[in-house]
Amino acid sequence: MTIILYRTRLCPRCHMARKHLLDLTRHRPDLIVEEREILRDLIAAGRDGITMIPAIRIGDRVLSGIYLHRQRIENFLHQTGCL
């Protein structure tokens, strides 16, 4: 299953969300974390329904917010059947 992380390298909140996501998926080789730098293609991010970063997309479900703490990401992964 592919998990898409929308982020920008300049965002410290994105860096923390990335760290938490990679920690949570580290022991799951069946999960692929794909990172998308939104500054490279804002229009595509908008088409994907991304209005705020950091954002995590799994299928048609999106989790985004000012601060995505570890427990919130973990809950989202459980809700979408990844964990």
DSSP file (Angstrom, degrees, kcal/mol; ACC not computed):
  #  RESIDUE AA STRUCTURE BP1 BP2  ACC     N-H-->O    O-->H-N    N-H-->O    O-->H-N    TCO  KAPPA ALPHA  PHI   PSI    X-CA   Y-CA   Z-CA
    1    1 A M              0   0    0      0, 0.0    31,-3.1     0, 0.0     2,-0.5   0.000 360.0 360.0 360.0 142.1    0.0    0.0    0.0
    2    2 A T  E     -a   32   0A   0     29,-0.2     2,-0.5    31,-0.1    57,-0.5  -0.833 360.0-167.0-101.6 131.3    1.2    3.5   -0.8
    3    3 A I  E     -a   33   0A   0     29,-3.5    31,-3.3    -2,-0.5     2,-0.5  -0.970  11.8-152.0-113.2 126.6    1.2    6.3    1.7
    4    4 A I  E     -aB  34  57A   0     53,-2.8    53,-2.9    -2,-0.5     2,-0.6  -0.886   5.4-162.9-106.4 126.1    1.7    9.8    0.2
    5    5 A L  E     -aB  35  56A   0     29,-3.0    31,-3.1    -2,-0.5     2,-0.5  -0.932   6.0-157.5-106.6 116.6    3.3   12.5    2.4
    6    6 A Y  E     +aB  36  55A   0     49,-3.0    49,-1.7    -2,-0.6     2,-0.3  -0.826  36.5 130.3 -93.2 128.3    2.8   16.0    1.1
    7    7 A R  E     -a   37   0A   0     29,-2.6    31,-2.3    -2,-0.5    32,-0.4  -0.934  48.3-126.1-159.9 176.4    5.4   18.3    2.5
    8    8 A T    >   -     0   0    0     -2,-0.3     3,-1.6    29,-0.2     6,-0.2  -0.989  24.4-127.5-136.4 146.6    8.0   20.9    1.8
    9    9 A R  T 3  S+     0   0    0     -2,-0.3     6,-0.1     1,-0.3    -1,-0.0   0.716 107.4  60.8 -65.5 -19.7   11.6   20.8    2.9
   10   10 A L  T 3  S+     0   0    0      4,-0.0    -1,-0.3     2,-0.0    -3,-0.0   0.538  84.8  92.2 -84.2  -6.7   11.3   24.2    4.5
   11   11 A C    <>  -     0   0    0     -3,-1.6     4,-1.7     1,-0.2    -3,-0.2  -0.797  54.9-165.7 -98.2 114.0    8.5   23.2    6.9
   12   12 A P  H  > S+     0   0    0      0, 0.0     4,-1.9     0, 0.0    -1,-0.2   0.833  93.2  55.6 -66.4 -30.5    9.6   22.0   10.4
   13   13 A R  H  > S+     0   0    0      2,-0.2     4,-2.2     1,-0.2    55,-0.3   0.867 106.5  51.0 -67.3 -35.4    6.1   20.6   11.1
   14   14 A C  H  > S+     0   0    0      2,-0.2     4,-2.6     1,-0.2    -1,-0.2   0.879 106.5  54.8 -67.2 -38.4    6.5   18.5    7.9
   15   15 A H  H  X S+     0   0    0     -4,-1.7     4,-2.2     2,-0.2    -2,-0.2   0.916 110.1  45.8 -61.3 -43.8    9.9   17.2    9.1
   16   16 A M  H  X S+     0   0    0     -4,-1.9     4,-2.5     2,-0.2    -2,-0.2   0.910 112.1  50.3 -67.7 -41.6    8.3   16.0   12.4
   17   17 A A  H  X S+     0   0    0     -4,-2.2     4,-2.7     1,-0.2    -2,-0.2   0.906 110.9  50.7 -62.2 -40.4    5.3   14.4   10.6
   18   18 A R  H  X S+     0   0    0     -4,-2.6     4,-2.8     2,-0.2     5,-0.2   0.925 109.7  50.1 -61.2 -46.1    7.8   12.7    8.2
   19   19 A K  H  X S+     0   0    0     -4,-2.2     4,-2.3     1,-0.2    -2,-0.2   0.935 113.2  45.6 -59.1 -47.9    9.8   11.4   11.2
   20   20 A H  H  X S+     0   0    0     -4,-2.5     4,-2.4     2,-0.2    -2,-0.2   0.921 113.7  49.1 -62.7 -44.3    6.7   10.0   12.9
   21   21 A L  H  X S+     0   0    0     -4,-2.7     4,-1.6     1,-0.2    -2,-0.2   0.925 112.8  46.4 -62.8 -45.5    5.4    8.4    9.7
   22   22 A L  H  X S+     0   0    0     -4,-2.8     4,-0.8     1,-0.2    -1,-0.2   0.878 112.1  51.6 -66.2 -36.8    8.7    6.7    8.9
   23   23 A D  H  < S+     0   0    0     -4,-2.3     3,-0.5    -5,-0.2     4,-0.3   0.915 111.5  47.4 -62.6 -42.9    9.0    5.5   12.5
   24   24 A L  H  < S+     0   0    0     -4,-2.4    -1,-0.2     1,-0.2     3,-0.2   0.781 119.8  37.6 -71.5 -27.0    5.5    4.0   12.4
   25   25 A T  H >< S+     0   0    0     -4,-1.6     3,-2.0    -5,-0.2     6,-0.2   0.395  84.6 104.6-104.6   1.9    6.0    2.3    9.1
   26   26 A R  T 3< S+     0   0    0     -4,-0.8    -1,-0.1    -3,-0.5    -2,-0.1   0.832  84.5  42.7 -54.3 -39.6    9.6    1.2    9.5
   27   27 A H  T 3  S+     0   0    0     -4,-0.3    -1,-0.3    -3,-0.2     3,-0.1   0.172  97.4  84.4 -97.5  18.1    8.9   -2.5   10.1
   28   28 A R    X   +     0   0    0     -3,-2.0     3,-1.9     1,-0.1    -1,-0.1  -0.784  48.3 176.8-121.6  87.1    6.2   -2.7    7.4
   29   29 A P  T 3  S+     0   0    0      0, 0.0    -1,-0.1     0, 0.0    -3,-0.0   0.680  79.1  66.4 -64.5 -15.9    8.0   -3.5    4.1
   30   30 A D  T 3  S+     0   0    0     -3,-0.1     2,-0.5     2,-0.0    -3,-0.0   0.600  88.2  80.0 -79.9 -10.4    4.5   -3.7    2.4
   31   31 A L    <   -     0   0    0     -3,-1.9     2,-0.6    -6,-0.2   -29,-0.2  -0.862  66.4-161.2-100.3 127.1    3.9    0.0    3.1
   32   32 A I  E     -a    2   0A   0    -31,-3.1   -29,-3.5    -2,-0.5     2,-0.7  -0.931   4.7-154.2-109.7 121.4    5.6    2.4    0.7
   33   33 A V  E     -a    3   0A   0     -2,-0.6     2,-0.5   -31,-0.2   -29,-0.2  -0.858  12.2-169.8 -96.9 114.8    5.9    6.0    1.8
   34   34 A E  E     -a    4   0A   0    -31,-3.3   -29,-3.0    -2,-0.7     2,-0.4  -0.905   8.7-150.5-104.9 128.4    6.1    8.4   -1.2
   35   35 A E  E     -a    5   0A   0     -2,-0.5     2,-0.5   -31,-0.2   -29,-0.2  -0.842   7.9-165.0-103.3 134.2    7.0   12.0   -0.5
   36   36 A R  E     -a    6   0A   0    -31,-3.1   -29,-2.6    -2,-0.4     2,-0.9  -0.973  14.4-145.1-121.8 121.3    5.8   14.8   -2.6
   37   37 A E  E >>  -a    7   0A   0     -2,-0.5     3,-1.4   -31,-0.2     4,-0.6  -0.741  12.8-160.9 -81.4 107.3    7.3   18.2   -2.5
   38   38 A I  G >4 S+     0   0    0    -31,-2.3     3,-0.7    -2,-0.9     7,-0.2   0.764  82.5  68.5 -70.0 -23.4    4.3   20.5   -3.0
   39   39 A L  G 34 S+     0   0    0    -32,-0.4     3,-0.3     1,-0.2    -1,-0.3   0.738  95.0  58.5 -66.7 -19.3    6.4   23.5   -4.0
   40   40 A R  G <4 S+     0   0    0     -3,-1.4    -1,-0.2     1,-0.2    -2,-0.2   0.794 126.4  10.5 -77.2 -28.7    7.3   21.7   -7.2
   41   41 A D    <X  +     0   0    0     -3,-0.7     4,-1.8    -4,-0.6    -1,-0.2  -0.546  61.8 166.9-154.4  81.2    3.7   21.3   -8.3
   42   42 A L  H  > S+     0   0    0     -3,-0.3     4,-2.3     1,-0.2     5,-0.2   0.844  81.2  57.2 -64.5 -35.0    1.0   23.2   -6.3
   43   43 A I  H  > S+     0   0    0      2,-0.2     4,-2.3     1,-0.2    -1,-0.2   0.920 106.7  47.9 -65.5 -43.4   -1.6   22.5   -8.9
   44   44 A A  H  > S+     0   0    0      2,-0.2     4,-1.7     1,-0.2    -1,-0.2   0.903 110.6  52.0 -64.3 -40.6   -1.2   18.7   -8.6
   45   45 A A  H  <>S+     0   0    0     -4,-1.8     5,-2.5     1,-0.2    -1,-0.2   0.914 109.8  49.7 -61.8 -41.5   -1.4   19.0   -4.8
   46   46 A G  H ><5S+     0   0    0     -4,-2.3     3,-1.5     1,-0.2    -2,-0.2   0.896 108.1  52.6 -63.6 -40.5   -4.6   21.0   -5.1
   47   47 A R  H 3<5S+     0   0    0     -4,-2.3    -1,-0.2     1,-0.3    -2,-0.2   0.830 105.5  56.1 -62.5 -31.3   -6.1   18.4   -7.5
   48   48 A D  T 3<5S-     0   0    0     -4,-1.7    -1,-0.3    -5,-0.2    -2,-0.2   0.468 123.3-107.4 -80.2  -0.8   -5.2   15.8   -4.9
   49   49 A G  T < 5 +     0   0    0     -3,-1.5     2,-0.6     1,-0.3    -3,-0.2   0.655  68.5 148.8  86.8  16.5   -7.3   17.7   -2.3
   50   50 A I      < +     0   0    0     -5,-2.5    -1,-0.3    -6,-0.2    -2,-0.1  -0.759   8.2 155.0 -90.2 119.4   -4.3   19.0   -0.3
   51   51 A T        +     0   0    0     -2,-0.6     2,-0.3     1,-0.3    -1,-0.2   0.482  66.0  29.4-117.2 -10.3   -5.0   22.4    1.2
   52   52 A M  S    S-     0   0    0      2,-0.0    -1,-0.3   -46,-0.0   -46,-0.1  -0.995  82.8-100.4-150.6 145.7   -2.6   22.3    4.1
   53   53 A I  S    S+     0   0    0     -2,-0.3     2,-0.2    11,-0.1   -46,-0.1  -0.913  91.1  47.0-119.0 151.9    0.7   20.7    4.9
   54   54 A P  S    S+     0   0    0      0, 0.0    11,-1.3     0, 0.0     2,-0.3   0.544  79.1 163.4 -70.4 154.4    1.8   18.4    6.3
   55   55 A A  E     -BC   6  64A   0    -49,-1.7   -49,-3.0     9,-0.2     2,-0.5  -0.998  26.1-157.8-142.6 143.5   -0.7   16.0    4.8
   56   56 A I  E     -BC   5  63A   0      7,-3.1     7,-2.9    -2,-0.3     2,-0.5  -0.986  11.5-165.9-122.4 129.2   -0.8   12.3    4.5
   57   57 A R  E     +BC   4  62A   0    -53,-2.9   -53,-2.8    -2,-0.5     2,-0.4  -0.964  12.8 175.2-121.2 130.5   -2.9   10.6    1.9
   58   58 A I  E >  S- C   0  61A   0      3,-2.5     3,-2.1    -2,-0.5     2,-0.3  -0.958  70.8 -45.9-130.8 111.9   -3.9    7.0    1.8
   59   59 A G  T 3  S-     0   0    0    -57,-0.5   -55,-0.0    -2,-0.4    21,-0.0  -0.510 123.2 -24.4  63.7-123.8   -6.3    6.1   -1.0
   60   60 A D  T 3  S+     0   0    0     -2,-0.3     2,-0.4    -3,-0.1    -1,-0.3   0.309 118.5  97.7-102.6   8.6   -9.0    8.8   -1.0
   61   61 A R  E <   -C   58   0A   0     -3,-2.1    -3,-2.5    19,-0.0     2,-0.4  -0.808  53.6-166.8-101.2 138.9   -8.5    9.7    2.7
   62   62 A V  E     -C   57   0A   0     -2,-0.4     2,-0.5    -5,-0.2    -5,-0.2  -0.978  11.2-166.1-128.6 135.6   -6.4   12.6    3.8
   63   63 A L  E     +C   56   0A   0     -7,-2.9    -7,-3.1    -2,-0.4     2,-0.3  -0.988  26.5 151.9-116.1 124.2   -5.0   13.6    7.2
   64   64 A S  E     +C   55   0A   0     -2,-0.5     2,-0.3    -9,-0.2    -9,-0.2  -0.969   3.3 137.6-146.6 162.9   -3.7   17.1    7.5
   65   65 A G        -     0   0    0    -11,-1.3     3,-0.3    -2,-0.3    -2,-0.0  -0.944  62.1 -85.6 172.4 169.5   -3.3   19.7   10.1
   66   66 A I  S    S+     0   0    0     -2,-0.3     2,-0.4     1,-0.3    -1,-0.1   0.924 119.1  15.2 -60.0 -44.9   -1.1   22.4   11.6
   67   67 A Y        -     0   0    0     -3,-0.1     2,-1.0   -51,-0.0    -1,-0.3  -0.958  66.7-163.8-136.6 117.3    0.7   19.7   13.7
   68   68 A L        -     0   0    0     -2,-0.4   -48,-0.1    -3,-0.3     2,-0.1  -0.821  19.3-163.4 -99.6  96.3    0.4   16.0   13.1
   69   69 A H     >  -     0   0    0     -2,-1.0     4,-2.0     1,-0.1     3,-0.4  -0.338  32.7-100.9 -78.2 165.1    1.6   14.4   16.3
   70   70 A R  H  > S+     0   0    0      1,-0.2     4,-2.8     2,-0.2     5,-0.2   0.859 119.0  51.4 -55.1 -44.5    2.6   10.7   16.4
   71   71 A Q  H  > S+     0   0    0      1,-0.2     4,-2.5     2,-0.2    -1,-0.2   0.876 109.0  51.1 -65.4 -37.2   -0.7    9.4   18.0
   72   72 A R  H  > S+     0   0    0     -3,-0.4     4,-2.0     2,-0.2    -1,-0.2   0.906 112.3  46.2 -66.6 -41.2   -2.8   11.2   15.4
   73   73 A I  H  X S+     0   0    0     -4,-2.0     4,-2.4     2,-0.2    -2,-0.2   0.922 112.6  50.7 -65.4 -43.9   -0.8    9.7   12.5
   74   74 A E  H  X S+     0   0    0     -4,-2.8     4,-2.1    -5,-0.2    -2,-0.2   0.915 109.5  50.2 -61.3 -43.4   -0.9    6.3   14.2
   75   75 A N  H  X S+     0   0    0     -4,-2.5     4,-2.6     1,-0.2    -1,-0.2   0.913 110.4  50.6 -60.1 -43.0   -4.7    6.5   14.6
   76   76 A F  H  X S+     0   0    0     -4,-2.0     4,-1.8     1,-0.2     6,-0.2   0.906 108.9  51.1 -62.1 -42.8   -5.0    7.5   10.9
   77   77 A L  H  <>S+     0   0    0     -4,-2.4     5,-2.4     1,-0.2     6,-1.2   0.878 111.9  47.6 -63.3 -37.5   -2.9    4.5    9.8
   78   78 A H  H ><5S+     0   0    0     -4,-2.1     3,-1.3     4,-0.2    -2,-0.2   0.920 109.9  52.6 -67.3 -43.9   -5.1    2.2   11.9
   79   79 A Q  H 3<5S+     0   0    0     -4,-2.6    -2,-0.2     1,-0.3    -1,-0.2   0.824 111.3  46.6 -62.2 -32.1   -8.3    3.7   10.5
   80   80 A T  T 3<5S-     0   0    0     -4,-1.8    -1,-0.3    -5,-0.2    -2,-0.2   0.411 117.6-111.5 -93.0   2.6   -7.1    3.1    6.9
   81   81 A G  T < 5S+     0   0    0     -3,-1.3    -3,-0.2    -4,-0.2    -2,-0.1   0.614  84.1 119.5  82.3  12.5   -6.0   -0.4    7.6
   82   82 A C      <       0   0    0     -5,-2.4    -4,-0.2    -6,-0.2    -5,-0.1   0.821 360.0 360.0 -79.1 -31.1   -2.3    0.2    7.3
   83   83 A L              0   0    0     -6,-1.2    -5,-0.2    -9,-0.1    -1,-0.2   0.376 360.0 360.0-118.1 360.0   -1.4   -0.9   10.8
